[in-house]
Amino acid sequence: MREGRLRAIGFMVVAVAAFAAMDALLKVLSGSYPPMEVAALRGAAALPFMLLPVLASNRWHLLKPRRFPMHVMRGAIQVAVLGCFIYAVHRLSLANVYALFLSAPLMMTALSVPVLREHTDARGWAVIAVGLVGVLIMLKPTAQGLLSLGSLAALGAALGYAVNGVAVRLLARTDSTASVAVWTISLMTLMSLTLALPDWVALEPRHYRLLALLGVLAAIGTYGLTHAFRSAPAAVVAPLEYTALPWGILIDRVFWNVLPAPRVLVGGAVVIASGLYLVARERTRALEARTAAALEERGGAGQNVVRPVEEVVRQQEEEAP
């Protein structure tokens, strides 16, 4: 229904805005604490809110892990992702980091071929290659270019995020959403804390309220994201993840009085366009599969009861949430 899609779009916009605000807080905290300590604080602040729905519904059985080693692997990868991301936002502007980090969906599509045995044709690989050209535009890896540790960290975070995304799709076959979310954040927090303890910096009282706000924003973002994907197909809400870049530009301008360089905007536009094309392409393929199933259900391609394909596709779209 149209109302469901509009509601999903609203949830997604709010979720992305909440995550952008949370990343701004991570940037602020990274100026006073080491990256691993900030990662541990981020996890500890978010964990109570992740457990709240399970506690309220008294459905503790949902937390039972069925593939615990993979949860451990995801926790370790998430430590690397957060560590790289926090280091990147400390060294670069939010917009610069987002522009590079938004290459993660392209990487995820590429990784899904060998890991999940999904199919990507020559056109799909060409789009991925174009997106990676956009990454190179932003990195500017020349002798006099602006290739930096911060930009490499952002790219490393994107790669780790892509690997984790593929792992989630594997875990979702056996474990509940609550199990995946809670165990990942719990193990990430524990591992980050272990790494942070040797160089732990005492918390300043003025940062306690920032930590509380960090947890609230993480909860808003997580719940908004979940409700968005429940209320509408992924093809409807996934493109809205790219609104993170405008949010990053706005936050940079308001709080740090900086704007991204033209090459970042150009490269980011190439990456976003490539990602949006892949989303639209996946939506078309999903509709074609559903149409073929509907045609077969109505008697096969040679029967008079078969309606035009366009009509079937239109109904499939209308019947979607």
Helices and strands as residue ranges (DSSP letters): H 2-29, H 35-57, G 60-63, H 68-91, H 94-101, H 104-116, H 122-139, H 149-171, H 177-196, G 197-199, G 205-207, H 208-231, H 234-237, G 238-243, H 244-251, I 252-256, H 262-297, H 309-319
